[in-house]
């Protein structure tokens, strides 16, 4: 199903990519974590397409927690930002996680480290980041298990604060989101150390390789993938070229 990318400034082609395939279309939706414009965008795209698969930039083991967050009468859900909002807008049991930590990610990262042989400082940053994200994914899984047994919803991540809320005008939300993206990129370019920048580049390349591979497994029907803005173009290029 086609969606109208011009009807609302929050839902534009700037942050949406479509990759046609033999059976159905893969639609990539770029987001800024917890931003009201991003939350609105994923809701509209998912509802408009009604995909057979909803792929999320989440570890597979974290998905049950966000599915629990989505089980509420409130729209969007209180917890889980754009990820739980996407799940709430989708058909039941369509959500899959495509992000680290997975075996594929660690294999890809290991190959890149062996090939590029970065400095010890870069390797330490890579290992630290991988350990942190793995610990967080396990915490999400445990929180989901607790909620399933007790009906208590545990908020694992504090929502990212933004200067604007979902009651603001659509134009103001879209402008604020765009400005935040530009500020974030400028800050990273100006203040991130060389070793941290290289570590991030290596990890992101491994993540994108694994996410593209997992998305390529779902070849039948329409698929919507919700990913961070900075992964949007790289993933679209990988998938369009078949480079998985």
N, C-alpha and C positions, 0 to 999 in steps of 0.2 A: 504493500500500500504506500502511495506517495504522501508526503507531508508537505505542508505549506511552510516554507522557510522564510517567508516575507511578511507573515501576518503579525509578528511580534518581534520587537528588537532583541529579545532574549533568545529567540529561536531563529538563528540565522545560519547561513552556510559557512560563516566564518569559523564556527566551532562544530560543524557537522560534516562528515565525509561519507560518501556512499561508494562501496566497492561492489559492482555488479558481479554475479557469479552465475553458473549454469542453472542453478536452482535457487531462486531467491536473491536477496540483496543483503550484504553486510553493511550496517550503518554504524559508524563510529561517532560517538558523542563526547566531545571534550568538556571537561568540567574543572572548576576551581572548588576545592573542598569546602563544603558547607555554605557556599555562596548562594543567596536566594535566586539569582538569575540562573545558576547552574541547576539548582533543584527544579525550578520551573521547566527548564529546557528538557531535562531527562523525562520528566512526567509527560510532557507534550509529545516527545518523540516516541516514547514507549507506547503510550496510549494510541497514537496515530498509526503505528506500524503493527502493534499486537504481535510481537515476534514469537517464533517457536523457541528461540533461545535468547536469554538475557545474560550476556557475559559482563562480568564486573571486575574492575581492577582491585580485586580482593584476593587474599589467599583462599584456596578452596576450603580450608578448615575454618575460616572466619565467616563463611556465608550463612551458616545456621543462626548465628547471633543477629545478623542483619535481617534475616527472614523473621525473626522474633520481633525486632524493632518495627517491622512493617505491619505486624498484626495489631493494628489499632484503628479506631474510627477517625482519628485525627489525620488530616491531609494538609501538608506532608507530615510524616511521623515526627515525633519529638526527638528521637535519637537516630543516629546513623546517616544524617545528611542526605546527599544526593543518591547514595547507594540504597538505603532503605526506601527512599522515595521511588526509585526505579523499580524495586521489587514490588512495592505496593501497587504500582501502575501496571504491572505485568500479570499475565496469567499465572496461577499457582504452579509451583514446581518447574519453573523455566530457568531459574537463576543458577549460574555456574561461576566459580571463581577462576581467574586466569593469571593471577599475579603470584609472585614469590611468597613464601618459600615452597618450591617444588623440586623434584629430582631433576627435571629438565633445566630449571634455572641454574642449579648448582653445577650441572655438567657444562652448560654454556659458559658460566662464569669461570670455571676452572680452565676451560680451553683458552679463553681470552687472557687469563693471567699467565698461562704457560707460554702463549704466543708473544705477548707484549713485554713480559718480564718487567713490571713496574717497580718503582722504588719500594723499600720496606715500609716507608710511611704510607704510601698509597695502599699497599697490601693490608696494613693494619686498619686503615679506614674502611676498606672493602669488607674485611672480616667483621669489624665492629658493627657496620651497618647491617650486614646479613644476620648477625647474631641478634641484633635489636629487633629486626622485623620478624624473625622466627619466634622470639620470645613474645612479641605482641600477638602474633597469630595464635600461639598456644593459649595465651590469656583470653583471647576472644572465644576459643573453643571451650575453655573452662567456664567462662561466663554463660555461654549458651547452655552448657550442661546444667549449671546451677539454676538458670531460668526455667529449663524444662522440668526440673524436679520441684521447684518451689514457686514458680510463677512470678518470681522477682526479676525485674529487668535491671541489669547492671550496665551502667554507662562506662564503657572501657575508655573511650576518648572524650575529653571535653570538647564541645563544639568550637570550631575555629571562629573567633570573633570577627565581625565585619562592620564597616561603618554604615551599613544600610541594611534594612530588614525587608521582608517579603511584602510589607504593606506599602512600600515606596512605589512610585510610578514605574512602569516597565522600562521607560527610557532611562530613568535614573539608575535602576538596577543594572541595565546593560552597560551604561557608561562606567559605573563604579567597578564592575567586573573587569572590563577592559583595562582600566587604569591600574587595578591591582595586579593584573598579569604583567603589565609593563614594569611596574615598580619591583615586582619580585624578580624578574629577569635582570633588571639593572642592578639590583642589590647583589644577586649571585655573581654576576660578572665582575663587580667591583670589590667584593670582600671575601669571596671564597678562595682559600689557598690553592696553590697549584696541585698539591697532592690530593686534596679533597675534590677538586674539580675533576681530576683524572679518575679518582675512585668512583665518583658519581657517573662519569661517562661510561666506565666499564660496567658498572652495575646496571645502568639504564639500558645499555646495549644488550646485556644478557636478559634483562626483563622483557624487553621488546621482542627479542628473538623467541622467547618462551611464550609470550602472550600471542604473538602471531601464529606460532605453531599450534597452540591450543584453539585459537579461533578457526584455524584451517581444518580442524577436526570436525567442525559443525558445517557441513556442506549442503545440507538439505533445509530448504525453507529460509525465512527471513531471520536474521540475527541482528540484535542491537548490542553494541559493546560500549560501556561507559568507562572512559579512561581519563587520566589527567591531561590537561591541555597540552603539556609539553611532550606527550607521547603521541599526540593525534596524527601529525603529518608523517612521522617515521613509521608508525604502524600502517597507515594508509598506503604508503609507498611499498613497504614489505609485502603487504597482502595483494596489492595490485600487480606486483612483479612476481608473485609466487615465491619470494625469497624467505622461506621459513626453515 
